[in-house]
Amino acid sequence: MNIRISILTKLICIALVFGLIPTRVLAAENSADEQITFVRLTSDQYRNAIRDIFGESIQVSGNAASTGVREAGLMAVGGRRLTLSAAEVETYEVLALDIASQVLSPSRRATLIPCQPRDESAADNTCASTFIESVGLHLFRRPLSKPEIETYAAMAATATESLGDFYAGLQSALVGMMVAPDFLFRIERSVSNPEQPGMRRLDAWSRASRLSFFLWDTTPNPALLEAARNGDLLFEDGLIQQVDQMMGSARIEDGLRAFFADMLAFDRFDTLDIDTNLFPKFTKNVEDEAREQTLRTISHHLLNNNADYRDLFDSRETFLTPALAALYGVPIPIRQELGGRVPWVAYTYPEDHVRVGLLGQATFLSLFSHPGASSPTLRGKAVREHLLCQTIPPPPGDVDFSLVRDGNHPDLKTVRDRLTQHRENPTCAGCHMLMDPIGLALEIFDASGVYRTMENGETIDTSGQWAGQEYVDVRELATLLKDDPTLTSCLIQRAYNYGTAREPSRAEVQWLNATHTQLRDEGVHWRELMQRISKNPDFYTVPEAATN
């Protein structure tokens, strides 16, 4: 069964996306004070939602999500500014057609459709409405209004009459729901909060979505939707109960991975282009395994070991594959598991090994390098911006970087020498003094993450200063970075901004600062941080300005 959505339906969907038809017209009855905001789903959230609504056997072949924009250090915050182009709507439609075809296939109908039509060749409004109401709750993350159910049921009936197939008609309605803004965006509905002028309170359904995508990176499950339906999420006891249940699920790892992939700028992998002629060990498989190494290491430390976040920066424990071990130049037992899966091995670097923590992993080292060379400036800038929440302004458009990039300069053989010369330009000196010392400590790793000690016959100098304290190599730098309170305050702020998809209000900044003061003394543990944020009533608000 392979049908195309009607032209009229497509026009309705596009009109909804671009605001030509207000979404609230199709929503349940709203109060006069209700306002809405939109946060576009990421590619992973789209896939996770399809999996959790229809089952793991449904295959999502393709990717419609755009690269997006990074705002306040996060793609999640930039998600509030994303719309859909006509081309993206077309791509989502193709995805929806394929998924709907799988959902309504003969082998899955009995499981995924709660009724049977009286006649498979004719329209059955009762059965179609039952399916639309049932699946719509999960796709839209709220109950469908009576007019919405009637609209999609009419869509199914029209297609059935044209094609002579009830399930083909139902597929048309399902495609229509899957390309609607209510599915492709987290639509947050809010009302004024008289107790907190300038802030608006999310309704129960919007709270369920915000909580679920924050902790699990997916759509709310039936238990969370039921808590929204009966109003439990609007009260402290009901909210705490749901948060505690979700924190006990293995899916908390999905949320952790999604957050750190955003915070550590894994979107840069989409355009990463390390020159394999210069760095032959950095194959596409190594690139993929490096990304998994970082996420696996973070998950193991923060969830399995319940370690302090700061320990990620000087820990010697990680996981390697044979290809990564070859890149890093360390020995691991080589074995191949059944089915040809990549064999991950827990590994601990020796005490005297220079490679420690997240900054010593190929992920960070390659993402913030040039295709053909390492970059102390890019690496230092990344530490400042992604790990410390500091802002480094872009360089002036007329700055000449040719000297820094001249690796064959006869007198300035090392990048440290060339950067020192470059900083004689007063326009460049201020920012480079913030970035370069950090990156120069990492110059013992080339653009692919391979260890080295020499550059053009000269010994690489990795010494520098951090906040007035001297260090001789990356291991000492990692210790100083770990002890800097900015590191932990940045994590807490980023986590909160990630969950709300916005920057905090002034009152929320005060709460974040107080939370940081307490957690820094007690230990910055991931589960504790997630619980504190998720149980904070302010987490379920939207500033008035965001709804304009």
N, C-alpha and C positions, 0 to 999 in steps of 0.2 A: 504494500500500500504506500503510494508516494504521491501526495497531492500538494497543490500550492495554495497558500492562503489567499483569499479573495482580495481583489484590489481595494475594495471598500474597507475591509478589515485592516489591511496594511496602512491605508491612509489614516484610519482611526488611531492605530498604534503610533505612527509617526507624529500625529497631531498631539497625542498625549505626551510623548517624549519632549516635544518642543514647546509645550505649554499652551497650545492652541485650544485644547479642551482641558479645563482644570481637572486634575485627578479627583478632587473632592466631589465632583459631580457624580462620579461612579462609586464613591465610597459610601460607607454606612452613614446614617444621619449624623451630622456634626453639629456641635454647638457653634454659636455665632462667633465665639472667641477662638475657635481652633485654627491653628496655622500648621503648615507642613514644611519640612526641609527634606532634601534628597542627598543620599550618599550612595554612590555607585558601587555595586559589588565588584570585587576583584575577580580575576580569572579563577583563582583557587576557591573563592567563596561560591562562585557559580557552580563549579564542579562538585564541591562538597554538598551544596544544597540539593543538586540533582541526585547525588548518591543517597543522601539521607531521606529524600522524599520518595524516590522510586526504587531504591535498592542498588546494591553494588554491581549487579549484573548489567546495569545500563551503562553503555559506553558513550563518553563525550568525546567525539573526534573533531578536534578543532579548537580554536581559541579566538574569541571575539573581543576580549577586553583590550583596550588601548594601553599604551605604556603609562599614561597618566602623568600627573605633575606632583612634584615633591614640594610640600609647603610646611613650614615650621619643622623641617627635618624629617617629615614622614609623608609617604604616599597616601596613607590613610586620611590625613588631614586634607590633602589635595583632592581626595575623592569627593568632597563636598562641591567642588567646582567643575566636576566632569559632567558633560552631557553626552548625547549620542549623535554621531553623524548619520546621515542617510545610509552610507556604506556600512556602518557598524550595525544599523538596524537590519540590513539585508543579511549580514553575516550571522547575527543572532537568529534570524528567521531560519536560515539553513540549519543551524544547530538544533533549533526547536523542532523542525520537521523531522530530523533524524531521530531525536530523542522521543518525540511523540509516537513515531512509527514503532520504536522498540517497546514503549510502554503499552501500546494498544495491539501488539502482536498477539496472535492466537495463543501462544504459549504463556503469556503473562496476564491475559484478560481476567482470568478467574481470581488471580491474586490481587491485582491492582484496581479492578473495577468492582464496586460494591453491589452491582445489579446486572441484570441481563435484559436486553430489549425484547419486546414482544415479537418483533420481526426485524431481523438483521438487515433487511433491505429497505426499511422505512424508519422515519423519525419516531423517536420515543422521548417526548419532552420530560416525562417523569424520571426515567432512568438517566437521561443526560443531565438533568438538573441535580440529581443525587450525586453523580460523579463530579460535576463542576463545583458543587458546594463542598464536597469532601476534599478534593485535591486543591481547590482554591484556598482553603484555610492554610495549607502548608506552603503553597507557592507565594501567596500574598502576605503570609505571616499575620493574618487577621481574618475574621469571618467576612465573606462576601455579602454585600447588601442584596436585597431582593432584586433591585434593578440590574445589578451586575450579573446575577445568576440568570435573569431573564435575557440579558443581552447575549451572553455566551451560549445559552441554550438555543436562542434564535439563530445564532451563527452556526451551531451544529445542525439545526434543522434545515437551514438553507443549503448547506453543503451536502447533507444526506439526500435531499430531494434532487440535487444536481447529479450526484454520483451514485445514488441508489445503494448506499452502504452506510449503515448506522455508525460503524466504527470509523469510517472515513470522515463522517461529519463530526464525530466526537474529537477526532484528531485535529480538525480545523479549529475547534474551540480551544483545545489544549495548546495548540501553537499560539493562538491569540493571547492566552493568559501568559505564556512563556516569553512573549516579546513585549508585554505590557510593562510600563515603568514600575508597577507595584511589585514585580518580581525582580527586574534588573537593577532596581535601586532599593536601598533601605529607606522607605518613606517614613519619616518620624513626625508624628502628630503631637502637638503640644498645646497647652492652654496656659493662660497667665497664672503666675504664682504670687498671690497677694502677700505672702510671707517673705518674698525675696524679689523686690522690684528689679526689673531689668532682666529677669530670668523666667523662663517658661518651663512647666513640668510636662514630661512625656506621659502619654497615656500608657495603659498597661501593656498593650500589644507592642508599642514602640520600645518599651522597657525590655520586654522579652527579647526582641531582636538585638538591641544594643548589647545586652548581657551575653547572649549566645554567640554573636559574632566576635565579641571581645574575648571570651574564655575558650570557645571551641572553634572559632573561625567558620561557623556554619549556621544554618537556619535553626530556629528554636525547635526542640524536640516536642513530642506530644505532651509530656509532663509540664514543660515550661509554658506551652500554649494554654493548657488547662489552668495553670496558675494565673495567666493573664485573663482568661475568660471569667474566672470566679473572683477576680479582683485581688487575689493574694499578693501580687507583686506591688500593689499600691501601699502595702503595710509592711512595717519593719520585720515582723516575725515571718511572714510569708516570703519576703525577699531573702532573708537569711537562710531559710530552709532550702530554697532553690539554689542559692550560691554554694552552700555546703555540699549539696548533692552533686552539683556540677564539678566542684573542685575535686571530688572523689573519683571522678571518671577518668579513664585513660585518655579521653579526648582533650584533656587539658594540655597534652603535648602538642596537639594541632594548633591550639591558640598560641602557645609559646613559640613554636616554629614560625608561625605567620608574623608575629610581632618582631622577632629578631631578624627575619628576612627583610622586613621593612626598615627597621632601625639601622641595620648594617648595610643597607643599600644594595641588596641582591638584585634589584632591577637592573643594575649595571651589567649583569651577566648577559642581558639581551644584546648588548652592543660590545661586549668584551672581544678583543681581537689581538691576543698575544701572538706574536710572530713565531710560528712553530719552526721556521727555518733557523732562527736564532736560539730558540728554546725548545728543542725537539722533545723533551720529556713532557711538555705541557700539551697533551693531546685533549681532544674533546671529552674522552672518558675521564681523564684526570680533572678537568674542569668541573664536570658533574660530581665526581667523587669528593673534590675539595669542598664544594658547597655542602654536600651531605656530611662531611667530616665536621664542619663547623656547627651545623645544627645538631648533629648527634652528640658532639662534645658538650654543647650548651645544655641540651636536654638531660644528659647523664648527670652533669654537675648540679643543675638547679632542681631537677625533679627526683631523679633516683637517689642522689646523695644529699639532697636538700642543703647544698653548699651555699655559702655567701656569694653573691654576684661578683664581688671583688676578686674572689679566688680564680675566676676565669682568666685573669690577666697574668698570673704567675704559675698557674698549674702546669705540671708536667704530664698529666694524664690526658690521653686522647684516644682516637680510634683511627686505624690506618687500613688501607688496602695494599696489595703488592705494588700497584702503580704509584700510590702516594709514598710508600716506603722508599721506592726507587728515587722519587723526586727529592725526598728529604734526606736520602743517603743513610737510612737506618735499617737494620735487619729485623724482619718479622717472620714468624713461621708461615710458609706459603702453603695454602691448601685450597681446594676448590670444592664448594658445597654442591650438593645434589641439585640438578636443574640449572647449573651454570651461573648461579647467583654470585654477586661480588662478595668475596669473603672479607668481612670486617673483623679486625683483630684489635682488642684493647691493648694499648701500648703506653708505657711510661718512659719518658726520656731520662737518661742518666742525670745525676745531680750536676755534673760539669757540662752538660749540653747547653748550647747557647739558645736553642729554640724553645721558647716557653709561651704559653698562653695564646690568646686569640690573635695577637699581633704577629705571631710566628707562623701562622697558618697560610697556606697558599691562597685561600679565599681573599683575605685582606690584602696580601702582598700583590696579587695579580690585579684585583679590582682597581687598585689605586696605583697603577703603573701605566706607562705608555706602551703601545704595541711592541716597540723594539728596545725599551730600556726602562729601568726602574725610575721612580720619581720621588725623591725625598719630600718635595713640596706637596705633591698630591697625597702622599701618605700622612704627612704632618697635618695637612688640612683636614683629612678624613678623621683623624683622632680628635681634632678640635671640634669639628662640626657634628660628627655622628656619635661620638662617645662623651663629649663634654658640653654639648648643646651651645657651643660658641659659634659666632658668625664671622667668617673671614670674607671681606668684600672681594669681588672679582678684580683682576688686575686691569689697569687702564688699557684702552684699546691700542695705544701706540707703543707699548713696552716691547723691546727687542729681546727675544729669548734665544737668539742664535748662539750666543756665547755659552749659555747653560747647556744647550743641546749638542755642543761641539765636543764629542767624545774623543776626537783626535787632536785636540789642541796641544801643541808641543810643550807649552809651559804650564798649563792648568790640566793636569792629567786626571785628577779625581773630580767628581761632582761637587765635593766639599769645596775644593779650590775655586771651581767655576761659580758656585753660589756665593761664595765670599766676595768674589769680584762683582757679581751681579748686584749684591746688596749695597755697593757703593752708590748706586742710584737711590737718592733719598725717597723717591716715590715708591720704591719697592721695599725699602729696608724694614719698615714697621711690620708689615704682614709676614714677610719672610722670616723675621726673627721669631715669630710665633710658630711657624710651620716647620722650617728647615731643621732645627735641632732634633725634633722628634723623628722626622723622616731619615735624617742622617744616621741615627742609631740603628735603623733598619736596612742600611745599605749593604750589610753583609748578606742580604738576600736579594737575588736578582728579580727581574720582572715576573718570573714564573714561580719564585719562592725557593729556588735552589741556593744553597749556602755557598758563600765564597769569602775569601779573605783579601783578595787583591783586585785592583782596578788599574789597568794599563801599567802593570808592574809596580804599582805603589800599594802599600798596606792601607786598607780602609780604616779610617779613624771613626769610631762609633761613639766617642765621648760627647758630652754636652751638659746642659744645665736644665733643671726643671724647678721652677718656682724658687730659684736661688740655690738649689742643691745640685751638686755635681754628680754625674754618673759616667761610668766608663763603657757600658754596653747596654744592650736592650734588656737584659735581665734586671739590671739596676733601675733602668727607666720604668720597667713594668712595676717594680715595687713602689716607686714614687708615684706613679699613676694610680696604682691601687689605693694608696693612702690619701689621694686628693679627694676632698668631699664633693668636688664638682662632678666626679665620675658617677657617684651614686645619686646625687640630686638630678642629674640628667636622665638616668634610667627611670626614676620615679615620674618625672615630668613627661618623658616620652611615652611611658606606659599609659598614663592618664589621657594624654592627647590622642593616643592611638585608639583607645576605647571610645572616646567621645567624638572623634574625628573633628576636633577643633582645639583651639588654644584655650587655656583656662581663664576664667574671670579672676578679678582681683581677690575675691573671697576664696576662690579655689586655690589660688597661689598660696595664700596663707595656710590653707589646709595641707597642701603639698609640702610646704616648708616644715610644718610641724611634724608631718609624717616622716619626712626625711631625717629630722633631728632624732626622732625616736628609733627609727629603723637602723640608722647608722650606728647607734650604740648597741642595739640588740642583735644586729645582723640583717643584711638586706637579702631576705629569702624570697624566692619567687612566689610561692604559694601564699605566704603571708601578705605580700604586696598586692596580689590579685584579690585576695579576700577583702582587704581594707578598701581598695578602690571600688569593688563591686558592691560593697555594703554601704558606701557613702551616698546619701540621698542626692547630693549635688551631681553625682555621676549621671543621673537621669534627668538632666535639665538641658535646655538650649537657650543661649542668650537671645534677647529680643532682636538684636541686630542680625543674627544668623537667619532669621525667618523673612527678612525683607527682600 
